[in-house]
Amino acid sequence: MNTSVTSPRRTLSASPFLAAARGERPERLPVWFMRQAGRSLPEYRALRADTSMMQACLDPELTCEITLQPVRRHGVDAAILFSDIVVPLYAAGIGVDIVPGTGPVVASPVRTAADVENLPMLAAAQVAPVTDAVALLLRALGETPLIGFAGAPFTLASYLVEGGPSRNHERTKALMYSAPEVWHALMAHLAQLTATFLEAQVEAGVDAVQLFDSWAGALSERDYRRFVLPHSASVLDRIRDVPRFHFGVGTGSLLGAMAEAGADVIGVDWRTPLDVGSQRAGGLPVQGNLDPAVLFADVDSVAAETRRIVAEGRRAPSHVFNLGHGVLPGTDPDMITRTVDLVHSL
């Protein structure tokens, strides 16, 4: 347990989101959406018109405003800190940028033992813009919980090794198999960096955290257990003061192993029914899992899928309604609001 986190915590005793995260059944089913603050909102696009993604993530006032936008518009039950998974890499001094239309791009890929040894470590002071944004948000959010987040070590490693986004993760897997000692050194370094980033957010006052392992679904369960699980577990083990959510895309076969990493709530993408996902995860509470593409369908179809997912969630110990991945850029914001209202009515 991380005993260094000593700042007073908000209790938010009436929060349906935090109640569900504790495995309880609140009177109202809580709902929020991954990437709820972003390109689907015209007010976000206007605010970001002349600002790069990294600039927005490191400007406390801008981060605060973007984080608040979906709470105001949709009435969701939790806000998630507007940021990006490579922010702690950038803050530590690693050459990475978020290229529009591409994603994170790394100036010097990490592929050797010397490359790993030369990686800088992260100090909490280096993410002061993020923690300053948290302080602003706690004053602005009132009774709405704030979720902090970070990218999991495997997903960060895949960007560092590949040099950017990858469809097949071939260089990443080659390093895992051919130089496991280098791989584990890299993952241990990233686990330390990620835990420092999350601890800083918790100390600043976030009410929950989510660890995103976006690309873990590229692995078999055997490889996940061998090359990833110990490092994700070391991150989550250091965060014990708030509920811990763990999510990956295409991870239906990995849910049991991911649950062993120590999360309190397991995120399930749209490919796996929520009740099945909870069973695979040893009976953990679940979060999810409307297919983001469904929001482009007609109102009746979206409502039918929403009702189906709510019914599946009732067969798990508890449920936080969400998408099975992030809101897609072209999504109609009114459909998101309609879905929130429907979930609350159920």
N, C-alpha and C positions, 0 to 999 in steps of 0.2 A: 504493500500500500504506500502511496506517496504521502508522506507525513508533512512535506514542506508546504502543502496547500493549506494556508491558514486563513485566507480572507473569508469574512462572513458570507454565508450562502443565502440566497433568496429562498424562502420556503415555498411560495406559490402553491399553497395547499389546495387551491381550487382548480389547479391546472389538469384538464383531462389528459393532456399529452404526457405529463410526468406520472400521473396515476397509471396510465397504460404501460409506460416504460417500467414501472415497478411490478407489473404483472397483475394489476387490478383492472376492474371493469368499470370505468367511469360512466356516469349517466349519459354523457354525450361522447360518441365515437370521435376521437381526435383525428385531424387531418392536416397534413402539410405536404409540400411537393419538393422533391429535389429539383434544383435549378428554377425554383419559383421566382427568384430574383434574376432577371436576365432578359434575353432578347425577345421573349414573347410579349413584353410590356412596352408600349410606346413611350411611356415616361422614362423607362430605362434607356431606350435607344436615344432619346433626346438628351439625356444627361451624359451619356457616354460618347456623344458625337465627335468630340475633339480630344478624347482622353483614351490612352492605351489601357489595356486590361490591367497590366501591372501597376500603372499609375493609380488606377481606380482602387486596386486592392490595398495600396499603401497610403491612401489618403483617408484619414479617419472620418472626416465629415462626409465624404463621398460614399465610403463604405457604409456608414450609418444610414444615409438616405436610401441607398439602393436596397439594403437589407429590409428597411421598413416598407418599401413600396408594395410588395405583395401582401403584407399584413393589412395595410390600409385597404387595398383593392379587393382582396379575396376573403378576408376574415378568417385566415388559417389559424390553427391552434399553436403554432410555433414558428419562430423566425429562424433561419439559418444564416450564419455570418457570411456575407458576400466575400468570397476569397477565391483562391485557386490552389490546387494541390502542390504546385511548384513554388508557391510563395516562400516557404521556409528554405528551399534550395537557393532561391535568389537572395534572400535575406542573409544567408550564411556566406554568400560570396561566390557561389557556383554560377558559371556563365550559362544562364538559361533565360529565354524570353518566350513570350506567348505571341506567336505569329498569327494574325488574323487569317482565317480560312485553313490553317494548318494545325495549330495547337502548340504545345511546348516544344521548343527546339533548343538543343544543348550544343553549346559552342565546341566543347571538347569532350566527346564521349568517353566513358569510363569502362575500360576493358582489360586492364592489367593490374597486378598487385601494386605497382607504383602509382597508378592512377587513383586507386583506392586510398593509399597512404597520403596522397596529396589533397584529398578532399577536406575542406574546412568543416569544423564542427559548428553547431549553432548555439549561440547564447541567447537567453530569454530577452535580453535588452535589445537584440537585433530585430525583434518582432514587435517593438514598442508601438508602431503605427497600428498594428492589429489589435493589441490589447487596449490602446487608446480608443479604438472604434468600439470595442466591447463596453468600455466605460460609458461612452455616449449612448449606446443602445440600451443599456440597463436603465438609464434614466428615461428613455423615450418609450420603452416597450410596456411599461406598467406591469400587468399581470401575465403578459405573454412570454413564455419561455424562449430562451435564446440557445440555439445549438451551435457549438463550435465544431470544427472538423479538420481533418488532415488526410492526406493520401497515405495509404499503407506502404510499408517498405517495398513490397514486390512491384507495385505500380510505379513508384518513384524510380526503382532500379531499372525497370523496363525503359523508361524515358532516358535515363542516364546512359545505359548500355547501347540502346538503339540510336541515340542521338535525336530522337523525336518519336512521333506516333508510329506504330508498326502494326501491320495486319497479322503477321505470323510470329513475331517475337523470336526470329531465328537467331540473332546474335545473343539475345538474353538466354535462350535455352542452351546455346552452344557454350556460353560461359558457365552455366550451371553444371553441365555435364563434364566439360573438359577441365575446368579449374574450380572445383567445388570449394577449395579453401579460399580462393579469391572471392567467389560468390558470397560465402558466409561472412567474410570480412566486410564486404560492401553492405550486406543486409544488416549486420550488426551496427554499422555506422549509421545507416538510415533509420534503424529502429531508435537509436539514441536521439537522432535529430527530430524524428517525428514525435517521440515522447516529450521532448523539450518543448516543441511547438504546442502540443495539446496541454501540457501542464501550465504553460503560460496563459492559455485561454481559460483554463479552469480557475487559476489563481485570480484572473481578471474578473471572473464571475459568471461564465457561461453556465447554463443549467443542465446541459447534456452535451455529449460529443458523439460524432459519427466518424468512424474510420472507413474510408473508401478504398476498396481494393478493386479498382475498375477493371483491371486486366487479369485477375486471378483465374477467371473462367477459361483462360487459354491452357491451364494446367490439368493434368490428371490428379486424382486424389493422392496417389502415391507420391508424385512429385511435389504436390502442395505440402504434404506432411513432412517431406524430407527437406525441402528448400525454403519454405515460407512460414509454416505454422509456428516454429519456435520464435521467429522474429516478430510476427504480429502479436503473439502472446506476450512478448516482453514489453511491447508498447502498451497493450491494454492493461497489463498487470500494474503499471505505474499510474493508472487513472482509476481511482476507486471512489472518488467523492461525488461523482455524478453518474447518471445512467450512461452506458456505453452501447452504442449502436454499431453494428458491423455489416457492411454491404459490399457485394460485388456483382458484376454482370455475368450472366451465363454460369453461375456457380451452383446450380441445382444439385449436382453430384458432390459438391464440396461443403454443403451446409453443415453436416455433422462435424467435419474437421474445423470449419470456421467457428462453430460454436465452442469448440474446445479451446480456442484462443482466448476466451474469457469474456465475451460480450454478454450484455444483459438482454439485448434485443437483436434479433437477426433480420436483416433486410432480405427480402425475397424478390427476385425479378419476375417478370410476367410469365415466364415459361413454366413455372412450378406453382401449383395451387398452394395457397397459404397454409391450409391445414396439413398438407403433405410436407411443406417446408418446415413447419414447426415440429412435426414428428421426426424428420431427419435431423433437426437441430436439438434433439433431446428434450422437446417440450418447451423451448424458449418462447417468450412473446415474439410476435412477428410484426414487420413493417412492410407495407406494399399494398397491391402490386398491379395496378392498372397499367396496361400497355400504353406508353405515351402516344402511340399512333392512333389509339382508339379515340382520343380527344378530337381528331379530325372528322369523325363520323357525325351522323345526325344526332339530335338531342335524345331521341328515344333509345338509340343504340348505346350511347354513352351511359344513359341511366340504367339500362339493362345490365351492362357489364359492371357498373358500379355496385348494383344490388347483389350481383353474383359474388363479387369479391368480399363485400361486407358479410355475406352469409358464410363464406369460407373462413373469414376471420373470426367469426363467432365460434368456430370449432377449434380455435387455438386458445391458449391460456389468456391472452389479451392481444389487442391489435391496434396499431397506428396506421390509418389509411394513408397511402402514398401512391406514387407511380412505381412501376417496376424499374424505372431509370429516370433520367431528368426530363423536364419539360422541353419539348422540341421548339426551335426558334419560331416556326410559323404558326404555333398554336394560338387559337382565338382566346384571348384572356377571358371573355365572357363565358366560354365553355368551362374554363377552370373555376370561375366563381359559381356557376351552376352546379358543378360537381361538389364543391365544398358545401353548398347549401343542401344538396341532396344527402350527402353523408351525414350532416348534422341532423337532418330530419329523420334519419333512420335510427 
